[in-house]
Amino acid sequence: MTDSAHFWGQDTGFSASGDDLLADGALELEQRILRALLSNPGDDPFNPLYGKGIGRYIGQALTPEKRTQIQADIMSVVMIEPDVQKMPLPNITYQADNNSYLSATISYVYTPTGQARAITA
């Protein structure tokens, strides 16, 4: 399935002729994963259970419980995607920088090609 090329927090992409840029394959999958992670539950009136809202953790102290919840939220989104290979399991690693910003890298295998991929958020 093809989707508009639009990553969370960025403008929609356009071609030189003014047409929407399209995303398919692994790029579309990564857009779907990020969209589901960053959308807040209840924001979509047609699907009120959609979204994990992990942006709610911004500015909060990262307790072990919150870290566990973030990891569970990420895994629940990633594991429902049919194009993510289930074995080996996707791997989530965290990196904190000097400003205490936490980022997560989701490493997975893209099923249609068998290619290892990674998303950093």
Summary of the structure (lengths in Angstrom):
residues: 121
radius of gyration: 15.4
end to end distance: 23.3
largest distance: 49.4
contacts: 287
relative contact order: 0.14
helix: 28%
strand: 23%
